Amino acid sequence: EIFNEIENNASNTPELFSVYAIDPTSEAGTEIWENFEDFTKKDYEWLKVVLNFLNSYSADIYFKKYPEEARLLVDDCEEIAYKYVDDKTWNKLVRQLLRAKSLLESSQGNFKISLQHIKKSSDLMISNNRSGGKSYRELCTQMAGIYENMGEGLKSIEKRLESIEFLKDEMNQTQVPSNSLIKELSVDYNNISHVYRNHLDDNEKALKYSKLSLELETPEEGKGYGISLYNVGRAYDALGKFKEALHYYQDAEPYFHSKTPRDTYQKSVLQLNIGLAMVQLDQSASRTILKNAVASLQKKEFSVYLTTAIKERLALAVNLL
């Protein structure tokens, strides 16, 4: 076993990162290798590198596979962080620490505790006159995600709309909003559509917000455009309009690739929904497509990605087969 208790043996931490700092989208990876020789020193630089990792995509899988070890690592970060900053101060390190604590609790299903950490970060931002910017919008989005996991759809929508209002204020300050702000708004609309569809059973509003998202995307956006197409398809699917749903699913297909395990999982989810729509329309080859998608999603390596909504769709497909 590569991993032993990090609290008692700091020399194991480099081995941890040699395995988990492989996510090409993670900002932590490069910094880890650049500072690898000094990585056993638990100081300010160690803290920055570890918190970057604990806020990356790779961290979610690590939290789920090694929760006890992760908790020791987060505790180390907290002890070191508050040597350098006051506990009533808000800065990047505090934001990353509280987010890491929140993500860890969410990965274990402790959503109320997870929410407390994000609320603490939000309160610190407000008391330090830092609300309204991108970091505050990210907190609203994180809070919305936790409410969603708790089954509180209306509260989730409320926080997402709060984030959108701040975002629109920033966009209105310039004649031509930046691509990053437009992209952020598109993602926000998609997330609202998801909540209306999966938690509030309001599929008309789900369709409305998915189309608002698509209006902000272009084919040049690549996968982002494909995701917006997919979400319009899911809204039509939920409305029982399977022909329209299949049209958008198939339009989305060229934008989904299999470069990483996460990409492969997302492509399999798309294929699952294509198969389900084809079954509803009694189209040929529907069972083959559905069977292949089910087989892919039932692989052990994808278990960490499966959400409640996807598990329900997967169960429906299994029953149809």
C-alpha positions in Angstrom: 0.0 0.0 0.0 1.5 3.3 -1.1 -0.3 5.4 1.5 0.3 5.3 5.2 -0.8 7.9 7.8 0.4 11.2 6.6 0.1 12.8 10.0 2.8 10.4 11.3 5.0 10.1 8.3 5.2 13.2 6.1 7.6 11.5 3.8 4.7 9.6 2.3 3.1 12.9 1.0 5.3 13.0 -2.1 4.1 9.5 -3.0 0.5 10.6 -2.6 1.0 13.4 -5.2 3.0 11.2 -7.5 -0.2 9.3 -8.0 -2.9 12.0 -7.8 -1.3 15.0 -9.4 -1.8 13.6 -12.9 -5.0 15.5 -13.8 -4.0 17.6 -16.8 -6.6 20.2 -15.8 -5.1 20.5 -12.3 -3.0 23.6 -11.5 -1.4 21.6 -8.7 0.5 19.2 -10.9 3.2 21.4 -12.3 3.9 23.1 -9.0 4.2 19.8 -7.2 6.9 18.6 -9.5 8.7 21.9 -9.5 8.9 21.9 -5.7 9.1 18.1 -5.2 12.4 18.0 -3.3 11.2 20.4 -0.7 7.7 18.9 -0.4 8.3 17.1 2.9 8.7 20.4 4.6 5.3 21.4 6.1 5.6 25.2 5.7 3.9 28.0 3.8 5.0 26.7 0.4 3.9 23.1 1.3 0.5 24.6 2.3 0.0 26.4 -1.0 0.8 23.3 -3.1 -1.4 20.9 -1.0 -4.3 23.3 -1.0 -4.0 23.7 -4.8 -4.3 19.9 -5.0 -7.2 19.7 -2.6 -9.1 22.2 -4.7 -8.4 20.4 -8.0 -10.6 17.9 -9.9 -8.3 15.0 -8.7 -9.2 15.7 -5.1 -12.7 14.5 -5.3 -11.6 11.0 -6.2 -8.9 11.1 -3.5 -11.4 12.1 -0.9 -13.7 9.3 -1.8 -11.0 6.6 -1.9 -8.9 7.7 1.1 -11.2 9.8 3.4 -9.4 9.2 6.6 -6.0 10.0 5.1 -7.5 13.1 3.4 -8.9 14.3 6.7 -5.5 14.1 8.3 -4.1 16.1 5.4 -6.8 18.8 5.7 -6.2 19.0 9.4 -2.5 19.6 8.8 -3.4 22.4 6.3 -5.7 24.1 8.8 -3.1 24.0 11.6 -0.4 25.5 9.3 -2.8 28.1 7.7 -3.8 29.7 10.9 -0.2 30.2 11.8 0.0 32.6 8.9 -3.4 34.3 8.9 -6.0 35.5 11.4 -9.1 33.3 11.6 -11.2 36.4 10.9 -9.3 37.3 7.7 -10.4 36.2 4.2 -7.8 35.5 1.6 -7.0 32.9 -1.1 -5.5 30.4 1.5 -8.5 30.6 3.7 -10.9 30.3 0.8 -9.0 27.1 -0.4 -8.9 25.7 3.1 -12.6 26.1 3.7 -13.4 24.8 0.3 -11.2 21.7 0.8 -13.0 21.1 4.1 -16.4 21.5 2.4 -15.4 19.2 -0.5 -14.2 16.5 1.9 -17.4 16.5 3.8 -19.5 16.5 0.7 -17.6 13.5 -0.6 -18.7 11.6 2.5 -22.3 12.8 2.3 -22.0 15.2 5.2 -23.7 18.0 3.4 -24.8 20.0 6.5 -21.2 20.2 7.7 -20.0 21.0 4.1 -22.5 23.8 4.0 -21.2 25.3 7.3 -17.7 25.6 5.8 -18.9 27.4 2.7 -21.1 29.7 4.8 -18.2 30.6 7.0 -16.2 31.5 3.9 -19.1 33.6 2.6 -19.5 35.4 5.9 -15.8 36.1 6.0 -15.9 37.6 2.5 -18.9 39.8 3.4 -17.2 41.0 6.7 -14.0 41.8 4.8 -16.0 43.7 2.1 -15.1 41.2 -0.6 -18.6 40.2 -1.8 -19.7 40.5 -5.4 -16.6 39.4 -7.3 -15.7 36.2 -9.0 -14.7 34.4 -5.7 -18.0 35.3 -4.1 -19.9 34.1 -7.1 -18.0 30.8 -6.9 -19.1 30.5 -3.2 -22.7 31.1 -4.3 -22.3 28.3 -6.8 -20.7 25.9 -4.3 -23.5 26.6 -1.8 -26.1 26.0 -4.5 -24.5 22.7 -5.3 -24.6 21.6 -1.7 -28.3 22.7 -1.4 -28.9 20.6 -4.5 -27.3 17.6 -2.9 -29.5 18.1 0.2 -32.6 18.1 -2.1 -33.3 21.7 -1.4 -33.9 22.8 -5.0 -35.4 26.2 -4.3 -32.5 27.3 -2.1 -30.1 26.0 -4.8 -31.9 28.2 -7.5 -31.8 31.2 -5.1 -28.0 31.0 -4.7 -27.5 30.5 -8.4 -29.7 33.5 -9.3 -27.8 35.6 -6.7 -24.5 34.7 -8.4 -26.0 35.6 -11.8 -27.1 39.0 -10.6 -23.6 39.8 -9.5 -22.2 38.4 -12.8 -24.6 40.6 -14.8 -23.6 43.6 -12.9 -20.0 43.0 -13.8 -20.9 42.3 -17.4 -22.8 45.6 -17.6 -19.7 47.5 -16.6 -18.1 46.9 -20.0 -19.4 47.5 -23.5 -18.3 44.0 -24.6 -18.2 41.4 -21.8 -15.3 39.0 -21.9 -15.6 35.5 -23.1 -14.9 34.1 -19.6 -17.9 36.1 -18.2 -20.2 34.9 -21.0 -19.0 31.3 -20.4 -19.7 31.7 -16.7 -23.2 32.9 -17.4 -23.8 30.0 -19.8 -22.7 27.5 -17.1 -24.9 29.1 -14.6 -27.9 28.8 -16.8 -27.1 25.1 -17.5 -26.9 24.5 -13.7 -30.3 26.1 -13.1 -31.8 24.0 -15.9 -30.4 20.9 -14.2 -32.0 21.8 -10.8 -35.4 22.6 -12.3 -35.3 19.3 -14.2 -34.0 16.9 -11.5 -35.1 18.5 -8.3 -38.2 20.7 -8.9 -39.9 18.8 -11.8 -40.4 22.1 -13.7 -39.3 20.9 -17.1 -40.6 24.0 -18.9 -38.2 26.2 -16.9 -35.5 23.6 -17.4 -35.9 24.0 -21.1 -36.0 27.8 -20.8 -32.7 28.0 -19.0 -31.0 25.3 -21.1 -31.8 27.4 -24.2 -30.5 30.5 -22.6 -27.3 28.7 -22.0 -27.1 27.5 -25.6 -27.7 31.0 -27.0 -24.4 32.1 -25.3 -22.4 29.2 -26.8 -20.9 28.7 -30.2 -19.5 25.5 -31.9 -16.0 26.9 -31.4 -16.5 26.4 -27.7 -16.2 22.7 -28.3 -17.3 20.6 -25.4 -19.1 23.5 -23.7 -21.3 23.9 -26.7 -21.9 20.1 -26.7 -22.9 20.2 -23.0 -25.4 23.0 -23.7 -26.9 20.9 -26.6 -27.1 17.9 -24.3 -28.9 19.9 -21.6 -31.5 21.1 -24.1 -32.0 17.5 -25.2 -32.5 16.4 -21.5 -35.1 19.1 -21.0 -37.0 18.0 -24.1 -36.6 14.4 -22.9 -38.1 15.2 -19.5 -41.1 16.8 -21.4 -41.7 13.6 -23.3 -40.6 15.2 -26.6 -38.2 12.4 -27.5 -37.8 13.3 -31.2 -36.6 16.8 -30.3 -34.4 15.3 -27.5 -32.7 12.9 -29.9 -32.0 15.7 -32.3 -30.1 17.7 -29.7 -28.3 14.6 -28.3 -27.1 13.6 -31.7 -26.0 17.2 -32.4 -24.0 17.1 -29.2 -22.2 13.9 -29.9 -19.3 15.2 -32.0 -18.3 17.5 -29.1 -17.8 14.6 -26.6 -14.5 12.9 -26.7 -12.7 10.2 -24.6 -9.4 11.8 -23.7 -9.7 11.2 -19.9 -11.8 8.8 -17.8 -14.1 11.7 -16.9 -14.6 12.4 -20.6 -15.3 8.8 -21.3 -17.9 8.7 -18.5 -19.6 11.8 -19.9 -19.7 10.4 -23.4 -21.2 7.2 -22.0 -23.9 9.2 -20.3 -24.7 10.9 -23.6 -24.9 7.5 -25.3 -27.2 6.3 -22.5 -29.6 9.1 -23.2 -29.4 8.6 -27.0 -30.3 5.0 -26.5 -33.2 5.8 -24.2 -34.7 8.3 -26.6 -34.3 5.8 -29.5 -36.1 3.2 -27.5 -39.0 5.6 -26.9 -39.1 6.3 -30.7 -38.8 2.5 -31.4 -35.8 3.1 -33.6 -33.5 0.3 -34.8 -30.2 -0.2 -33.1 -31.5 1.4 -29.9 -30.9 -1.7 -27.8 -27.4 -2.1 -29.0 -26.5 1.6 -28.2 -28.3 1.3 -24.8 -26.5 -2.0 -24.0 -23.1 -0.6 -24.8 -23.7 2.6 -22.7 -24.9 0.5 -19.7 -21.9 -1.8 -19.9 -19.6 1.3 -20.0 -21.3 3.1 -17.1 -21.3 -0.1 -14.9 -17.5 -0.3 -15.0 -15.9 0.1 -11.6 -13.8 3.1 -12.5 -16.9 5.1 -13.2 -18.6 4.5 -9.9 -17.0 7.6 -8.4 -18.7 9.8 -11.0 -22.2 8.4 -10.9 -24.8 10.9 -9.5 -28.3 10.0 -8.2 -29.9 11.3 -11.4 -27.6 9.2 -13.7 -28.1 6.1 -11.5 -31.9 6.5 -12.0 -31.4 6.8 -15.8 -29.1 3.8 -15.7 -31.7 1.7 -13.7 -34.3 2.7 -16.3 -32.1 1.5 -19.1 -31.4 -1.8 -17.3 -35.1 -2.4 -16.9 -35.7 -1.7 -20.6 -33.0 -4.2 -21.6 
